[in-house]
Amino acid sequence: MSTEQLSITGLPVSLFSSSTQAILYNFKDVPVQSMLDFDYVSRRKTPSIAGLVKPGAYPGSHHKVFFGQEEILLPIYGSIQRAVQSQPNADVFINYASSRSAYESSKEALESPSIRTVVIIAEGVPENDTRRLMALAKSLHKVIIGPATVGGIQAGAFKIGDAAGTINNILECKLYRPGSVGLVTKSGGLSNELYNMLSKHTDGIFEGIAVGGDYFPGTTLYDHVMRFELMPQVKLIVLLGEVGGTIEYEIVEGLKSGKITKPVVAWVTGTCASVFPTEVQFGHAGAKSGSAGESAQAKNNALREAGAIVPTSFAGFKDSIIQAYATLIKAGTVKPIQDESPLMLPENYVAALRDGRVRRATGIISTICDDRGEEPTYAGVPVSDLIEESLSIGDVISLLWFKRKLPKFATRFIEICVMLTADHGPCVSGAHNTIVAARADKDIVSCLASGLLTIGPRFGGAIDDAARTFKKAVESRWSPDEFVESMKRQGKLIPGIGHRIKSANNPDRRVVLLKDFARKNFHSTRYLDYALQVEAYTLQKAQNLILNVDGAIGTLFLDLMHSSASFTSEEIDEMIEIGFLNGLFVLARSIGLIGHALDQKRLRQPLYRHPWDDVMYVNEPVNETGVGAGDSQDQGVPTP
């Protein structure tokens, strides 16, 4: 830093350029995107943000943003140290930490060799903390802007956070290209008003700084006025102070001593404070008058007497700027510049859609749930209604699966099916797979998926097939024996018929319960009755060819849909075709599979290895060509 030009107060004259890059601490999404939008319309070649700091962030983290039309990734670092080491070219640190934690992070940034300027956004930083930071910055020849600041901007080069407001305001105020005015204010809010005023009545700003409203700002109005004095690009200095403090008197002395030679247009706000009988605290911590010399009137008078152009009220501020700028134009000090068009920023899609300026086809259609209101709705029913009306999981399934409220007997039947098929012991394939996965220390989701993937035609997935097959038989008016013999000729098993353990003499209690419930509550059991006639025929062949739980659920769901009078024939066909009924088994069995996974983890069971004595090892002799007997690779050619 020893080679750079310093102002009379010891600050670097040049803080920013079109190649300046910043590190943002405890960043917010909106100012990040705002900075990059400014970069784009200003035709910067590289983004002004080098990296972001989020304490504790995982190494390799990124934040996705737009740079014009292109999406880019900004690196997120878990510490300031890591950020400055990785981004040595970044010399501005923008601190969004709260007032309680701003000191430590700002101190660490100031002590980092590559950081030249620290911007503290937070308002209300303890004054002792601020003064310690100021002393540290002075000893290291570094700059603090803030606390309680919106930041600043160098037109067409670099913008701090939310400075200058929206992108529309930036374009309107022509901040995408440099002018010849240096603006320094206490107020960040009024700085936006002045950017607008200066863009209309001058060629715009070269640089604007809001020093912040706290009583002890890191740098003062005078500090930046003296920087502007040495900036060749700045021809006119515009100053907006406020009631309270005495820093404006340093500018008065600078004007009187000739240290400030450029024209200064100034106004100190808060002149209304004189009408109050007691001291008034305005918006900023430093905006209060403790003595006559700190009043806005006294400071305005002193600036006027020292040679600054000071209006009689803020309403005349614009005319004073016009007067001063016209004088510079007439003297040839400022030459009119030719406006250039900024790059047009692609419109924000979310905002455009919200305002009805664009449309696009949706990518997803949802007819079962809407989460856009104050609470989700299931098929149009608010979730709170489910609780207030003491509805059950069967009602939730009826809304989310069938998109309608089913009669109570129907939702109760759904719940019975779930309860009866939730689990069938650890030996069935789904539970076995889940147990093996759990003992391999897989997570619950992986264990559940391992078990669910076994569900199919041979395990739990026959409900749809049973419903489909029996529905076709009934509607084709086949007699039970015709149906059975037809399936036999085709070499097909009858879905829903047969059990490995249960038999006519040892019936499946689950099927008995389902049949009893249906006969008491359904208006018709046409499909169940037909399935039982088929069972009577198949039992003549073998005692285990009974109607199993898949067949009972499949046929009874057909009876339920007809009994409830809630479904058309086409809807019933569609539900069977796309897997509604198998979905019921998947839902139910998930309960049991999760239970098995939790059980194994709770028991801390070791890795499963299948026992040798349960495996039949077949070691076929290998012939001279390396092909086992019966494994000839040439079809139709006998094995030698």
PEHUDA-V549366 format. One record per residue. N is the residue number from 1. RES is the residue in one small letter. OMEGA is omega in whole degrees, -180 to 180 (none if undefined). NEAR is the number of other ideal C-beta (glycine too) atoms within 8 Angstrom. Layout:
N,RES,OMEGA,NEAR  N,RES,OMEGA,NEAR
//
This chain:
1,m,-176,6  2,s,-177,3  3,t,-177,3  4,e,-179,8  5,q,179,7  6,l,176,8  7,s,-178,13  8,i,179,6  9,t,177,7  10,g,179,7  11,l,172,13  12,p,178,13  13,v,-179,10  14,s,177,8  15,l,-172,11  16,f,174,10  17,s,-180,8  18,s,176,9  19,s,180,5  20,t,175,13  21,q,-175,14  22,a,168,14  23,i,-179,19  24,l,-178,14  25,y,-179,14  26,n,-167,12  27,f,173,12  28,k,-175,7  29,d,-172,6  30,v,179,7  31,p,176,13  32,v,-180,15  33,q,179,10  34,s,178,13  35,m,-178,15  36,l,175,14  37,d,176,12  38,f,179,16  39,d,-175,13  40,y,-178,12  41,v,178,14  42,s,178,14  43,r,171,9  44,r,-180,10  45,k,-180,4  46,t,177,7  47,p,-179,12  48,s,178,13  49,i,180,13  50,a,-178,9  51,g,-179,14  52,l,178,15  53,v,173,16  54,k,-174,11  55,p,179,7  56,g,-178,4  57,a,-179,10  58,y,179,5  59,p,-179,5  60,g,179,4  61,s,180,11  62,h,176,8  63,h,-176,10  64,k,-178,7  65,v,176,11  66,f,166,11  67,f,-170,10  68,g,180,8  69,q,-173,4  70,e,172,6  71,e,179,7  72,i,178,9  73,l,175,8  74,l,-179,13  75,p,175,10  76,i,-179,12  77,y,-178,14  78,g,-179,12  79,s,177,8  80,i,-179,14  81,q,-180,8  82,r,-178,9  83,a,-177,14  84,v,176,14  85,q,-177,7  86,s,-177,9  87,q,-176,13  88,p,-180,7  89,n,179,7  90,a,-177,15  91,d,176,9  92,v,179,17  93,f,-179,15  94,i,-170,14  95,n,177,16  96,y,177,12  97,a,178,10  98,s,-179,7  99,s,-178,10  100,r,-174,4  101,s,-177,8  102,a,-175,15  103,y,-175,11  104,e,-178,7  105,s,178,13  106,s,179,15  107,k,180,11  108,e,179,10  109,a,179,15  110,l,-179,14  111,e,177,7  112,s,-173,11  113,p,-174,3  114,s,-177,10  115,i,179,15  116,r,-175,10  117,t,177,13  118,v,179,17  119,v,-179,16  120,i,-175,17  121,i,-171,13  122,a,174,14  123,e,176,9  124,g,174,9  125,v,180,14  126,p,-173,8  127,e,178,9  128,n,178,6  129,d,-179,10  130,t,-178,13  131,r,176,9  132,r,178,10  133,l,179,16  134,m,179,11  135,a,179,8  136,l,180,11  137,a,-180,13  138,k,-179,8  139,s,-179,6  140,l,-179,8  141,h,179,8  142,k,-170,10  143,v,171,12  144,i,170,16  145,i,-175,17  146,g,3,16  147,p,179,16  148,a,-178,15  149,t,170,16  150,v,177,12  151,g,-178,16  152,g,-177,14  153,i,166,14  154,q,-170,14  155,a,178,16  156,g,-174,10  157,a,-172,11  158,f,180,12  159,k,179,16  160,i,172,14  161,g,-176,14  162,d,-179,9  163,a,178,14  164,a,172,14  165,g,-173,7  166,t,178,6  167,i,177,10  168,n,178,6  169,n,178,12  170,i,179,15  171,l,-179,11  172,e,-178,8  173,c,177,12  174,k,-179,11  175,l,178,17  176,y,176,12  177,r,-173,13  178,p,170,11  179,g,-175,14  180,s,-178,13  181,v,171,16  182,g,-177,16  183,l,173,15  184,v,-176,15  185,t,167,16  186,k,-172,14  187,s,175,12  188,g,-180,13  189,g,-180,7  190,l,179,10  191,s,177,16  192,n,178,11  193,e,-179,8  194,l,174,13  195,y,-180,16  196,n,-179,11  197,m,-178,11  198,l,179,16  199,s,-178,14  200,k,-171,5  201,h,172,9  202,t,175,11  203,d,176,8  204,g,-175,16  205,i,165,15  206,f,177,13  207,e,176,14  208,g,-179,16  209,i,169,11  210,a,-171,16  211,v,179,16  212,g,-172,14  213,g,179,15  214,d,-174,16  215,y,178,7  216,f,176,9  217,p,-178,15  218,g,171,16  219,t,-170,11  220,t,174,9  221,l,-178,14  222,y,178,12  223,d,-175,12  224,h,174,14  225,v,-180,16  226,m,172,15  227,r,-180,14  228,f,-180,13  229,e,-178,15  230,l,178,9  231,m,-179,12  232,p,-179,4  233,q,-178,7  234,v,-180,14  235,k,-178,10  236,l,179,16  237,i,177,15  238,v,-174,14  239,l,174,17  240,l,178,16  241,g,177,14  242,e,-180,15  243,v,179,15  244,g,179,13  245,g,-176,7  246,t,-174,7  247,i,180,10  248,e,180,16  249,y,173,10  250,e,176,10  251,i,176,18  252,v,-180,12  253,e,178,10  254,g,177,13  255,l,-177,14  256,k,-177,8  257,s,-178,6  258,g,175,6  259,k,176,10  260,i,-177,12  261,t,-178,5  262,k,179,10  263,p,-179,10  264,v,171,15  265,v,-172,15  266,a,170,15  267,w,176,13  268,v,-177,14  269,t,177,12  270,g,-180,13  271,t,-180,12  272,c,-178,6  273,a,-176,12  274,s,-178,8  275,v,-180,4  276,f,-177,8  277,p,-180,2  278,t,180,4  279,e,-177,7  280,v,174,8  281,q,176,5  282,f,-171,11  283,g,-177,4  284,h,179,12  285,a,-178,9  286,g,-174,13  287,a,174,13  288,k,-175,10  289,s,-180,13  290,g,180,6  291,s,-179,6  292,a,-179,6  293,g,180,8  294,e,-179,12  295,s,179,14  296,a,-179,15  297,q,-178,8  298,a,-178,10  299,k,176,15  300,n,179,13  301,n,-179,9  302,a,178,11  303,l,-180,17  304,r,-179,8  305,e,-179,7  306,a,177,11  307,g,176,6  308,a,176,12  309,i,-174,10  310,v,179,11  311,p,178,11  312,t,177,3  313,s,179,7  314,f,179,7  315,a,180,6  316,g,-177,9  317,f,180,12  318,k,-178,9  319,d,178,8  320,s,178,13  321,i,179,15  322,i,-180,9  323,q,-178,9  324,a,-178,12  325,y,179,13  326,a,178,8  327,t,179,9  328,l,178,13  329,i,-178,11  330,k,-179,6  331,a,-179,6  332,g,179,6  333,t,177,6  334,v,177,11  335,k,-179,5  336,p,179,6  337,i,178,7  338,q,-178,4  339,d,175,6  340,e,-179,5  341,s,176,4  342,p,169,11  343,l,-179,8  344,m,-179,5  345,l,175,10  346,p,-176,7  347,e,177,8  348,n,-174,6  349,y,-177,7  350,v,180,6  351,a,180,8  352,a,179,10  353,l,180,11  354,r,-178,6  355,d,177,6  356,g,-178,4  357,r,178,6  358,v,174,7  359,r,175,3  360,r,178,5  361,a,179,3  362,t,180,5  363,g,-178,3  364,i,173,4  365,i,177,4  366,s,179,6  367,t,-175,5  368,i,-175,9  369,c,178,9  370,d,-177,8  371,d,-175,5  372,r,-178,3  373,g,-179,7  374,e,178,2  375,e,178,7  376,p,174,9  377,t,176,11  378,y,-177,12  379,a,178,12  380,g,-178,5  381,v,178,10  382,p,-177,8  383,v,179,10  384,s,178,7  385,d,180,9  386,l,-179,12  387,i,-177,8  388,e,-180,6  389,e,179,6  390,s,177,5  391,l,-171,8  392,s,180,8  393,i,176,7  394,g,178,14  395,d,178,12  396,v,178,11  397,i,-179,13  398,s,-180,14  399,l,-174,14  400,l,-179,10  401,w,-174,9  402,f,175,11  403,k,178,8  404,r,174,8  405,k,179,7  406,l,178,12  407,p,-176,7  408,k,-180,5  409,f,-179,9  410,a,180,14  411,t,176,14  412,r,178,11  413,f,178,14  414,i,-179,13  415,e,178,11  416,i,178,11  417,c,179,12  418,v,-178,14  419,m,-175,8  420,l,-178,11  421,t,-178,15  422,a,180,9  423,d,178,11  424,h,176,6  425,g,-175,6  426,p,-172,7  427,c,179,5  428,v,-169,9  429,s,-178,7  430,g,179,14  431,a,180,16  432,h,179,10  433,n,180,12  434,t,-180,15  435,i,179,14  436,v,180,10  437,a,-179,13  438,a,-179,15  439,r,171,11  440,a,177,8  441,d,174,5  442,k,180,8  443,d,-175,5  444,i,-179,8  445,v,179,6  446,s,178,9  447,c,180,16  448,l,-180,13  449,a,179,8  450,s,179,13  451,g,-178,15  452,l,-177,12  453,l,176,7  454,t,-178,10  455,i,-179,12  456,g,-176,7  457,p,-177,6  458,r,-179,4  459,f,171,9  460,g,-177,13  461,g,-175,12  462,a,-176,12  463,i,178,16  464,d,-179,14  465,d,178,12  466,a,180,16  467,a,-179,15  468,r,-176,12  469,t,-179,12  470,f,178,17  471,k,180,12  472,k,-179,8  473,a,-179,11  474,v,-177,11  475,e,175,6  476,s,179,6  477,r,176,4  478,w,172,9  479,s,-179,5  480,p,-178,11  481,d,176,7  482,e,-179,8  483,f,-178,12  484,v,-177,12  485,e,177,8  486,s,179,9  487,m,180,11  488,k,180,8  489,r,180,6  490,q,-180,6  491,g,-177,4  492,k,171,6  493,l,179,6  494,i,180,12  495,p,178,13  496,g,178,17  497,i,176,13  498,g,179,10  499,h,-178,9  500,r,-174,5  501,i,-175,6  502,k,-179,10  503,s,179,10  504,a,-179,8  505,n,180,5  506,n,-171,6  507,p,177,10  508,d,-177,10  509,r,179,6  510,r,179,10  511,v,179,13  512,v,-180,9  513,l,179,10  514,l,180,15  515,k,-179,11  516,d,-180,8  517,f,-178,11  518,a,-177,14  519,r,180,8  520,k,-169,5  521,n,-177,8  522,f,176,11  523,h,-179,4  524,s,174,7  525,t,-175,10  526,r,-176,10  527,y,176,14  528,l,-180,13  529,d,179,8  530,y,-180,13  531,a,179,15  532,l,174,9  533,q,176,9  534,v,179,16  535,e,180,12  536,a,180,9  537,y,-177,11  538,t,178,14  539,l,175,11  540,q,-178,5  541,k,-180,6  542,a,-174,6  543,q,179,8  544,n,178,11  545,l,-179,10  546,i,174,17  547,l,-179,12  548,n,-174,13  549,v,176,11  550,d,-180,13  551,g,179,15  552,a,180,16  553,i,-178,16  554,g,-178,19  555,t,-179,17  556,l,175,16  557,f,174,12  558,l,179,14  559,d,179,15  560,l,-177,12  561,m,176,12  562,h,-177,12  563,s,-177,11  564,s,-179,10  565,a,-178,5  566,s,-173,9  567,f,172,11  568,t,178,5  569,s,180,6  570,e,179,6  571,e,179,9  572,i,178,13  573,d,-178,8  574,e,-179,8  575,m,178,12  576,i,-176,12  577,e,-174,8  578,i,168,6  579,g,180,7  580,f,-171,11  581,l,174,14  582,n,177,12  583,g,179,9  584,l,178,16  585,f,179,15  586,v,179,11  587,l,-177,10  588,a,-175,14  589,r,176,16  590,s,179,10  591,i,-179,11  592,g,-179,12  593,l,176,16  594,i,178,11  595,g,179,9  596,h,179,16  597,a,-180,15  598,l,-179,9  599,d,-180,9  600,q,180,11  601,k,179,9  602,r,180,6  603,l,-179,6  604,r,-179,5  605,q,-178,9  606,p,178,5  607,l,-178,6  608,y,171,9  609,r,-176,4  610,h,-177,6  611,p,180,6  612,w,-174,5  613,d,176,4  614,d,180,5  615,v,174,7  616,m,180,3  617,y,179,4  618,v,-179,4  619,n,-180,4  620,e,177,8  621,p,179,6  622,v,180,6  623,n,-174,10  624,e,-179,4  625,t,178,5  626,g,-179,5  627,v,-180,9  628,g,179,8  629,a,-180,7  630,g,-177,6  631,d,-178,7  632,s,-180,9  633,q,178,4  634,d,-180,5  635,q,178,4  636,g,179,3  637,v,-178,6  638,p,174,4  639,t,-179,8  640,p,none,5
//
